[in-house]
């Protein structure tokens, strides 16, 4: 799985481009954080500009779980059930 990751405060956020199909629910909820690039894949803009809870909600809105979020202790927050788990 090739991912694009960012550290944002106490969160680690990853975009899995192999899963992203650009529904763009994350963009709707947090346009400061995400946009759909020319390849039709969600990419980071400035996620640090978004409040923590709204950023988590935007990631959690992805219907195909292409956005993953972990807290500082490594607990996976999004999706709530880890893939394969």
C-alpha positions, 0 to 999 in steps of 0.5 A: 500500500503506497500512502501519503502521510502527514503528522498533524498535531498529535495525529498521523494521517495517511491517504491510500491512493489505491483506495481513493475514488474521489467521492470527496466527502473529506473535501466537503467537510474540510476543504482547507485540509484536502483537495482532489488532485489532477489524478482524481485522488485526494491530496493534502492541502493544509490539514494543520489549519483544521481543528482536530475533531473536524479533521478526524470527522472529515477523514471518517467520512470517507466511504472507502476508508482511503483516509486513516488516522492514528493518535500519538500512541498509535491507536487507529482512530479512523477507520474505527475498525482497522482493515483486516481486523 
